[in-house]
C-alpha cells in the first residue's frame, strides 16, 4: 500500500478541497462534468479513475513538463520505492500513461470510488459526487 499512499493522500486533499495555487480550483460541478467523459450524467469507475489520476498527475507535475520526476513524487508525499513501482519504463520519469496503467494506483482508487457510489450501482451521479467531496472535507480539515 506504500506504493501510492502519498499519491492517494494528496489526491484526496487536492481533489476534494481547494489548493493554494495561482489558478482557481474547479467547482464540484465543473469537476464532475470533466469526469463524466461520455456526458451521460454519471461517472463510471473508468471515468472516475481517469479523472482522478489526471488531477493527481497535474498536481504532482510541479514544473508542468508532462512527466513526474522522483523528486516531484517524493516532494508530494510519495516514496522512492512507490515512484519506481509506477515508473515501469525505468526512464526515471512517470508519464500520465504510466500512472493510468498502474495497477497499484487503480487499486488505491477503488476505496474512494466505492465510497462515492453510495447506492452501489457502479456509477456516481452528481449528487453522490458532491456528497463524497463534502464528506472528504471532514477528513482533511
C-alpha positions as CSV (number, residue, x, y, z in Angstrom):
1,X,0.0,0.0,0.0
2,X,3.0,2.3,0.4
3,X,3.1,2.2,-3.4
4,X,0.8,5.1,-3.8
5,X,0.0,6.2,-0.3
6,X,1.5,9.6,-0.9
7,X,-0.3,9.8,-4.2
8,X,-3.6,8.9,-2.7
9,X,-3.3,11.2,0.3
10,X,-2.5,14.2,-1.9
11,X,-5.2,13.2,-4.3
12,X,-7.8,13.2,-1.6
13,X,-6.6,16.5,-0.2
14,X,-6.4,18.2,-3.6
15,X,-9.3,16.5,-5.3
16,X,-11.7,17.2,-2.5
17,X,-10.6,20.6,-1.4
18,X,-9.2,23.7,-3.0
19,X,-5.5,24.0,-3.0
20,X,-3.4,27.1,-2.9
21,X,-2.3,27.7,-6.5
22,X,-2.4,30.5,-8.9
23,X,-5.4,29.1,-10.8
24,X,-8.8,28.8,-9.2
25,X,-10.0,25.3,-8.2
26,X,-12.8,24.0,-10.3
27,X,-16.3,23.8,-8.7
28,X,-17.7,20.3,-7.8
29,X,-20.0,20.7,-10.8
30,X,-17.1,21.5,-13.2
31,X,-15.0,18.6,-11.8
32,X,-18.0,16.3,-12.3
33,X,-18.6,17.4,-15.8
34,X,-14.9,16.9,-16.7
35,X,-15.0,13.4,-15.1
36,X,-18.2,12.5,-17.0
37,X,-16.3,11.9,-20.2
38,X,-19.3,10.5,-22.2
39,X,-21.7,13.1,-20.9
40,X,-24.3,10.6,-19.7
41,X,-24.8,12.3,-16.3
42,X,-23.0,9.6,-14.4
43,X,-19.3,8.8,-13.7
44,X,-18.2,5.2,-14.2
45,X,-15.3,3.6,-12.4
46,X,-13.2,4.0,-15.5
47,X,-14.1,7.7,-15.9
48,X,-13.5,8.2,-12.1
49,X,-10.1,6.7,-12.2
50,X,-9.0,8.5,-15.4
51,X,-10.2,11.9,-14.0
52,X,-8.7,11.5,-10.5
53,X,-5.4,10.2,-11.9
54,X,-5.3,13.1,-14.3
55,X,-5.9,15.6,-11.4
56,X,-3.2,13.9,-9.3
57,X,-0.8,13.9,-12.1
58,X,-1.3,17.6,-12.8
59,X,-0.7,18.4,-9.1
60,X,2.5,16.3,-8.9
61,X,3.9,17.7,-12.1
62,X,5.2,20.8,-10.5
63,X,7.0,22.2,-13.5
64,X,4.3,21.2,-15.9
65,X,6.6,19.3,-18.3
66,X,4.2,16.4,-18.6
67,X,6.3,14.0,-16.5
68,X,6.7,13.4,-12.8
69,X,10.3,13.1,-11.6
70,X,11.3,11.1,-8.5
71,X,11.9,14.5,-6.7
72,X,8.4,15.7,-7.6
73,X,6.9,12.4,-6.5
74,X,8.7,12.4,-3.1
75,X,8.2,16.1,-2.5
76,X,4.4,15.4,-2.8
77,X,4.4,12.7,-0.2
78,X,5.2,9.6,-2.2
79,X,8.1,7.2,-1.5
80,X,11.1,6.4,-3.7
81,X,10.0,2.8,-3.8
82,X,6.5,3.8,-4.9
83,X,7.9,6.0,-7.6
84,X,9.8,3.1,-9.2
85,X,6.7,0.8,-9.0
86,X,4.7,3.3,-11.0
87,X,7.7,4.2,-13.3
88,X,7.6,0.8,-15.1
89,X,9.5,2.1,-18.1
90,X,12.6,2.7,-16.0
91,X,13.0,6.2,-17.5
92,X,13.2,7.9,-14.2
93,X,10.1,9.9,-15.1
94,X,6.4,8.9,-14.7
95,X,4.2,9.7,-17.7
96,X,0.5,10.1,-17.5
97,X,0.1,6.9,-19.4
98,X,2.2,5.0,-16.8
99,X,0.1,6.5,-14.0
100,X,-3.1,5.5,-15.7
101,X,-1.8,2.0,-16.4
102,X,-0.5,1.4,-12.8
103,X,-2.4,-1.4,-11.1
104,X,-1.4,0.0,-7.7
105,X,-2.8,3.4,-8.5
106,X,-6.1,1.9,-9.7
107,X,-6.3,-0.4,-6.6
108,X,-5.8,2.6,-4.4
109,X,-8.7,4.5,-6.1
110,X,-11.1,1.6,-5.5
111,X,-12.0,2.8,-2.0
112,X,-12.8,6.4,-2.9
113,X,-15.0,5.2,-5.8
114,X,-16.8,2.7,-3.6
115,X,-17.5,5.4,-1.0
116,X,-18.7,7.9,-3.7
117,X,-21.0,5.3,-5.2
118,X,-23.4,5.4,-2.3
119,X,-26.1,3.3,-3.9
120,X,-23.7,0.7,-5.2
121,X,-24.9,0.8,-8.8
122,X,-21.4,1.2,-10.3
123,X,-22.0,4.8,-11.3
124,X,-21.5,8.1,-9.5
125,X,-24.2,10.8,-10.0
126,X,-23.6,14.5,-9.5
127,X,-25.3,14.3,-6.1
128,X,-23.2,11.3,-5.0
129,X,-20.1,13.1,-6.3
130,X,-21.0,16.2,-4.4
131,X,-21.7,14.2,-1.2
132,X,-18.5,12.3,-1.4
133,X,-16.5,15.6,-1.7
134,X,-18.3,17.1,1.2
135,X,-17.5,14.0,3.4
136,X,-13.9,14.2,2.3
137,X,-13.7,17.8,3.5
138,X,-14.2,16.4,7.0
139,X,-11.2,14.1,6.6
140,X,-8.8,16.9,5.6
141,X,-9.9,19.6,8.0
